[in-house]
Amino acid sequence: MTKVGITGASGHIGGVLCEMLLAKGYEIGILSYKSKVDLDVPQDFGSITDKKVLNDFVAKYDYIIHMAADISVDGSSKEAMWQTNVVGSDLLAQACFDNKIKRLVHCSSIAAIEQFPLDQAIDETRSLVNETSLATAYGKSKAEAERRVLAWVEKGLDAVIVAPTSVLGPQDRKPSVLGQSLLDIYHNRLPALVGGGQDWVDVRDIAEGTIAALERGRKGEKYLLGSEFFTIQELALMIGDIYKKKVPTLVLPFWLARLGVPFEQIKTKISGKPNGFTQEALTALKYGNTKISHQKASDELGYKPRPVREALKDAIDWLLEFHEKK
């Protein structure tokens, strides 16, 4: 039986991916920093930047899927994010190379790709962001992680990169910042929305695309895993239409939204709930490219993402059931 080791299994994508791999007959094991995953599979614990931990883990498997990442959007933990996303990815790729792993699938992000020019479609040929780019610290760290992995490919490592767009869908257990925002929109708890938007994709489609990359991707290639672009206002209106509920419709101009960030951060500290209302998050929404192509993944991996409306309904149904009806 094919053995697959997975990092980041406690995350939204990682959790769905693990269940899907098991359903497809793979034998899996997990590396986590602290979080025990509710699956009856081997689980190792340790830092993604610890060489011995990584070598001991990688040596047990035929393939590795790297999902672990620090996705902070508050700009306050850049060094910790760099260590996890860049140094950790580099060390893991080295461990895969040293242990002659059959394939590493590295999960990057649309945030690692240069969004400008906004009027031109993004595909896998678009350059990665750099230090001078108008991009988040997260995006810059994921771009450098890609460069590190590709450097190991040049040395002979078989690695494939997948780059999801913004994730939504069921099994958002924490919930994520987006999941909490969707609940707030559903309950009409927000006085206003922010402008801009993202390309959104269902977590199950990302998991399927990742497994397809493991099985059929080409060495050294990257595959964008997205679906459809919608603004935050359009998502809210879609929620209102699906559930026949009143939802927020007022959209703040970006300059006014940015003035409110410090107050939202105070609310976050008091409530302890995740909050994506940060300067970096606003920048990502404002400059989200509306034309992101997943044609390469469709052609080479058989990738067929479901409509965002379906993903949105399944996400909220699951959030309501899991977080509010216990």
C-alpha positions as CSV (number, residue, x, y, z in Angstrom):
1,M,0.0,0.0,0.0
2,T,1.3,3.5,-0.9
3,K,2.3,5.4,2.2
4,V,1.8,9.2,2.3
5,G,3.0,11.5,5.0
6,I,1.2,14.8,5.5
7,T,2.1,18.0,7.3
8,G,-0.6,20.5,8.3
9,A,-3.3,17.9,8.8
10,S,-4.9,19.9,11.6
11,G,-5.7,22.7,9.1
12,H,-8.9,23.1,7.0
13,I,-7.4,21.7,3.8
14,G,-5.2,19.2,5.5
15,G,-8.1,17.6,7.4
16,V,-10.2,17.2,4.3
17,L,-7.2,15.9,2.4
18,C,-6.5,13.2,5.0
19,E,-10.0,11.9,5.0
20,M,-10.0,11.8,1.2
21,L,-6.7,10.0,1.0
22,L,-8.0,7.3,3.4
23,A,-11.2,6.9,1.4
24,K,-9.0,6.4,-1.7
25,G,-7.1,3.6,0.0
26,Y,-3.8,5.4,0.8
27,E,-2.0,4.6,4.1
28,I,-1.2,7.9,5.7
29,G,0.7,9.4,8.6
30,I,0.7,12.9,10.1
31,L,3.3,15.4,11.3
32,S,1.9,18.0,13.7
33,Y,3.5,20.6,15.9
34,K,1.1,20.1,18.8
35,S,-2.4,19.3,17.6
36,K,-3.5,15.7,17.7
37,V,-5.8,14.9,14.8
38,D,-8.9,12.9,15.3
39,L,-7.9,10.1,13.0
40,D,-6.7,6.6,13.8
41,V,-3.4,7.0,11.9
42,P,0.3,7.3,13.0
43,Q,1.0,10.8,14.3
44,D,4.4,12.3,14.9
45,F,4.9,15.6,16.8
46,G,7.6,18.2,16.4
47,S,8.7,21.4,14.8
48,I,8.7,21.8,11.0
49,T,12.1,23.5,11.4
50,D,13.7,20.6,13.3
51,K,15.9,18.6,10.9
52,K,15.8,15.4,13.0
53,V,12.1,15.5,13.4
54,L,11.7,15.9,9.6
55,N,14.1,13.2,8.7
56,D,12.5,10.7,11.1
57,F,9.1,11.5,9.7
58,V,9.9,11.5,6.0
59,A,11.8,8.3,6.2
60,K,8.6,6.4,6.9
61,Y,6.8,7.3,3.7
62,D,6.8,7.0,-0.1
63,Y,5.3,10.4,-0.7
64,I,5.0,13.6,1.3
65,I,2.3,16.3,1.0
66,H,3.3,19.6,2.7
67,M,0.3,21.6,3.8
68,A,1.7,23.1,7.0
69,A,1.9,26.9,6.9
70,D,1.5,30.0,9.1
71,I,-1.2,32.1,7.4
72,S,-1.1,35.1,9.6
73,V,-2.6,38.3,8.1
74,D,-2.0,40.7,10.9
75,G,1.7,41.4,10.1
76,S,2.8,40.9,13.7
77,S,4.6,37.6,13.4
78,K,6.7,38.0,10.2
79,E,9.8,36.2,11.6
80,A,7.8,33.2,12.9
81,M,5.9,33.0,9.6
82,W,9.2,33.1,7.7
83,Q,10.6,30.3,9.8
84,T,7.5,28.1,9.3
85,N,6.8,28.8,5.7
86,V,10.3,29.3,4.2
87,V,12.8,27.6,6.5
88,G,10.4,24.7,7.2
89,S,9.6,24.1,3.6
90,D,13.3,24.2,2.7
91,L,14.3,21.7,5.4
92,L,11.4,19.4,4.5
93,A,12.4,19.4,0.8
94,Q,15.9,18.6,1.8
95,A,14.7,15.7,4.0
96,C,12.6,14.4,1.0
97,F,15.7,14.7,-1.2
98,D,18.0,12.9,1.3
99,N,15.5,10.1,1.9
100,K,14.8,9.7,-1.9
101,I,11.1,10.3,-1.5
102,K,9.2,9.4,-4.7
103,R,7.4,12.8,-4.8
104,L,6.8,15.9,-2.7
105,V,3.6,17.9,-3.2
106,H,4.1,21.4,-1.9
107,C,1.1,23.5,-1.2
108,S,1.8,27.2,-2.1
109,S,-0.8,29.9,-2.5
110,I,-2.3,32.4,-5.0
111,A,-0.9,35.0,-2.6
112,A,2.7,34.0,-3.7
113,I,1.9,35.1,-7.3
114,E,2.1,38.7,-8.5
115,Q,-1.4,40.1,-8.9
116,F,-0.5,42.9,-11.3
117,P,-1.4,43.8,-13.9
118,L,-4.9,43.3,-12.6
119,D,-6.5,43.4,-16.1
120,Q,-4.5,40.4,-17.3
121,A,-5.3,36.8,-16.4
122,I,-3.1,35.0,-14.0
123,D,-1.8,31.5,-14.9
124,E,1.2,29.5,-13.9
125,T,3.6,31.6,-16.0
126,R,3.0,34.7,-13.9
127,S,6.0,35.6,-11.8
128,L,6.2,35.2,-8.0
129,V,6.0,38.2,-5.7
130,N,9.3,39.7,-4.4
131,E,10.3,42.1,-1.6
132,T,9.2,45.2,-3.6
133,S,5.8,43.7,-4.5
134,L,2.5,45.1,-3.1
135,A,1.9,41.8,-1.3
136,T,1.3,40.5,2.2
137,A,4.1,39.1,4.3
138,Y,2.4,35.8,4.0
139,G,2.5,36.0,0.2
140,K,6.2,36.9,0.2
141,S,7.0,34.0,2.5
142,K,5.1,31.5,0.3
143,A,6.8,32.8,-2.8
144,E,10.2,32.3,-1.2
145,A,9.2,28.8,-0.1
146,E,8.3,28.0,-3.7
147,R,11.8,29.1,-4.8
148,R,13.4,26.9,-2.2
149,V,11.4,23.9,-3.3
150,L,12.3,24.5,-6.9
151,A,15.9,24.8,-6.0
152,W,15.7,21.2,-4.7
153,V,14.0,20.1,-7.9
154,E,17.0,21.4,-9.8
155,K,19.1,19.1,-7.7
156,G,16.9,16.1,-8.6
157,L,14.0,16.1,-6.2
158,D,10.6,15.1,-7.7
159,A,8.3,17.9,-6.5
160,V,5.0,19.3,-7.7
161,I,3.5,22.6,-6.5
162,V,-0.2,23.3,-6.1
163,A,-1.4,26.9,-5.5
164,P,-5.0,27.2,-4.2
165,T,-6.9,30.4,-4.3
166,S,-9.0,31.5,-1.2
167,V,-10.5,28.5,0.6
168,L,-14.1,27.9,1.7
169,G,-16.2,24.9,2.2
170,P,-17.3,22.4,4.9
171,Q,-15.2,21.0,7.8
172,D,-13.9,24.4,8.9
173,R,-13.4,23.3,12.4
174,K,-11.8,26.3,14.1
175,P,-13.5,28.2,12.4
176,S,-11.1,30.1,10.2
177,V,-11.2,33.8,9.8
178,L,-13.3,33.4,6.7
179,G,-15.6,30.9,8.4
180,Q,-16.3,33.3,11.2
181,S,-16.9,36.1,8.7
182,L,-19.4,33.9,6.9
183,L,-21.3,33.3,10.1
184,D,-21.3,37.0,10.9
185,I,-22.7,37.7,7.4
186,Y,-25.4,35.0,7.8
187,H,-26.5,36.4,11.1
188,N,-26.4,40.0,9.8
189,R,-23.9,40.9,12.6
190,L,-21.7,43.2,10.5
191,P,-22.6,46.9,10.2
192,A,-20.9,47.0,6.9
193,L,-18.7,45.1,4.4
194,V,-15.4,45.9,2.8
195,G,-14.8,46.2,-0.9
196,G,-12.8,44.0,-3.1
197,G,-12.9,40.2,-3.4
198,Q,-11.0,37.0,-4.2
199,D,-11.1,33.9,-6.4
200,W,-12.8,31.3,-4.1
201,V,-12.5,27.6,-4.2
202,D,-14.0,24.7,-2.3
203,V,-11.7,22.9,0.1
204,R,-12.8,19.5,-1.3
205,D,-11.7,20.6,-4.8
206,I,-8.3,21.6,-3.5
207,A,-7.9,18.2,-1.8
208,E,-8.9,16.4,-5.0
209,G,-6.5,18.6,-7.0
210,T,-3.7,17.9,-4.6
211,I,-4.2,14.2,-4.9
212,A,-4.3,14.4,-8.7
213,A,-1.0,16.4,-8.5
214,L,0.5,13.6,-6.4
215,E,-0.7,10.9,-8.9
216,R,-0.4,12.7,-12.3
217,G,1.4,16.0,-11.9
218,R,4.6,16.7,-13.8
219,K,7.8,17.1,-11.9
220,G,8.7,20.7,-11.2
221,E,5.3,22.0,-12.4
222,K,2.8,24.2,-10.6
223,Y,-0.9,24.0,-10.8
224,L,-3.3,26.8,-9.8
225,L,-6.4,25.4,-8.0
226,G,-9.2,28.0,-8.1
227,S,-12.8,28.4,-9.2
228,E,-14.6,31.8,-9.4
229,F,-14.1,35.4,-8.4
230,F,-16.7,37.2,-6.2
231,T,-16.5,40.3,-4.2
232,I,-17.4,40.1,-0.5
233,Q,-20.6,42.0,-1.3
234,E,-21.5,39.4,-3.9
235,L,-20.9,36.6,-1.4
236,A,-23.1,38.3,1.1
237,L,-25.9,38.8,-1.4
238,M,-25.5,35.1,-2.4
239,I,-25.9,34.1,1.2
240,G,-29.0,36.2,1.5
241,D,-30.5,34.6,-1.6
242,I,-29.7,31.1,-0.6
243,Y,-31.1,31.4,2.9
244,K,-33.7,34.1,2.2
245,K,-32.2,36.2,5.0
246,K,-31.3,39.9,5.5
247,V,-27.6,40.3,5.2
248,P,-25.2,43.3,5.3
249,T,-25.1,45.3,2.1
250,L,-23.3,48.6,2.9
251,V,-19.8,48.6,1.6
252,L,-17.2,50.8,3.1
253,P,-14.6,52.6,0.9
254,F,-11.2,51.2,1.6
255,W,-9.8,54.4,3.2
256,L,-12.6,54.3,5.8
257,A,-12.2,50.5,6.3
258,R,-8.5,51.0,7.1
259,L,-9.3,53.6,9.7
260,G,-11.4,51.0,11.5
261,V,-8.7,48.3,11.7
262,P,-7.3,49.3,15.1
263,F,-10.7,49.1,16.7
264,E,-11.4,45.7,15.2
265,Q,-8.1,44.4,16.6
266,I,-9.2,45.6,20.1
267,K,-12.4,43.7,19.6
268,T,-10.4,40.6,18.6
269,K,-8.3,40.7,21.8
270,I,-11.5,41.0,23.9
271,S,-13.6,38.4,22.2
272,G,-10.8,35.9,21.3
273,K,-12.6,35.2,18.0
274,P,-10.6,35.2,14.7
275,N,-10.8,38.4,12.8
276,G,-9.6,39.0,9.2
277,F,-10.1,42.7,9.4
278,T,-6.4,43.7,9.1
279,Q,-4.4,46.1,6.9
280,E,-2.9,43.1,5.1
281,A,-6.2,41.4,4.5
282,L,-7.7,44.6,3.1
283,T,-4.7,44.9,0.7
284,A,-5.3,41.4,-0.4
285,L,-9.0,42.0,-1.1
286,K,-8.4,45.4,-2.8
287,Y,-5.8,43.9,-5.2
288,G,-7.3,40.5,-5.8
289,N,-7.0,39.6,-9.5
290,T,-10.4,38.7,-11.0
291,K,-9.0,36.6,-13.8
292,I,-7.3,33.5,-12.4
293,S,-7.0,30.5,-14.7
294,H,-7.1,26.9,-13.6
295,Q,-7.0,25.6,-17.2
296,K,-3.6,23.8,-16.7
297,A,-4.9,21.9,-13.8
298,S,-8.1,21.0,-15.7
299,D,-6.1,19.8,-18.7
300,E,-3.4,17.9,-16.9
301,L,-5.0,16.8,-13.7
302,G,-8.7,16.5,-14.6
303,Y,-9.5,19.3,-12.1
304,K,-13.2,20.3,-12.1
305,P,-14.0,22.7,-9.3
306,R,-17.7,23.0,-8.2
307,P,-19.5,26.4,-8.4
308,V,-18.8,28.8,-5.5
309,R,-22.5,29.0,-4.7
310,E,-22.5,25.3,-3.9
311,A,-19.3,25.6,-1.9
312,L,-20.7,28.6,0.0
313,K,-23.9,26.8,1.0
314,D,-22.1,23.7,2.1
315,A,-19.7,25.8,4.1
316,I,-22.4,27.7,6.0
317,D,-24.6,24.6,6.5
318,W,-21.6,22.9,8.1
319,L,-20.6,25.9,10.2
320,L,-24.1,26.2,11.6
321,E,-24.3,22.5,12.4
322,F,-20.8,22.1,13.9
323,H,-20.4,25.4,15.7
324,E,-23.9,26.5,16.7
325,K,-26.0,23.4,17.2
326,K,-23.9,21.3,19.6
